[in-house]
Amino acid sequence: MAVTRVLVLVAVVALCIESVLSCMCMPQHPQTDFCDSEFVLRGKILTRTPVYGGFNPDMPMNIVYKVEVNTVYRTLGSNIAIKEDDEVNITTSGYDSMCGVTNMTVDERYLITAKEIGGKLITNLCKWNALFTQVTSSQKKMLRNDFEQECSRTPPCEVRKYCGAPDPSQCQQFDGCTFYQQEDCYTQHSYCTRRNGQCQWRRYAKRYNECLAAQSRKR
């Protein structure tokens, strides 16, 4: 009985630790994810390989995805060169609690954003990783040109989620644009650009208006 109680206690403690250490990501606009990444690509998952050797022998320490590169939107790494038709390895943590991207499926095509760390391509759950079928037509246009152009501006416009204050004047002022939800129409069909010295949203109007209409019907 005493042993059983100890095992139950250990299990409860493990669950509590998992809860405390669970991955937490600040909501980001795709433009921010793009500019913060050294590599942005569209690719097909060829293999998914768990790598063991961490503190839990039953859980993979890392997961390595072999990816066939279909389109390169950004490549800034100093030690890794990527071009279309290459096969590259992308590494992520094997633990959800450590922000590992553990659910990418073999034979599916994804938009993947990553950084070069220690000569490896590394991504995590807080980056913009999505099935390419879920990337909007506006985002595909922005990936091809708009995002890179905005990243290279001096100074670039910052994009932040609304601070949540009842009065916008109570939010910290910054040089950029504000969006309101992770999946709102600004994230799906707009990017932030500088015009006449001021940062403001540039919308793909037709898709943006269709998005607003669809959101209104859901309310």
Salt bridges, closest charged atoms under 4 A:
ASP86 OD1 - LYS83 NZ 3.28
GLU148 OE1 - ARG74 NE 2.79
GLU150 OE1 - ARG153 NE 2.76
GLU158 OE2 - ARG160 NE 2.74
ASP175 OD2 - ARG194 NH2 2.69
GLU210 OE2 - LYS206 NZ 2.86
GLU210 OE1 - ARG207 NH1 3.14
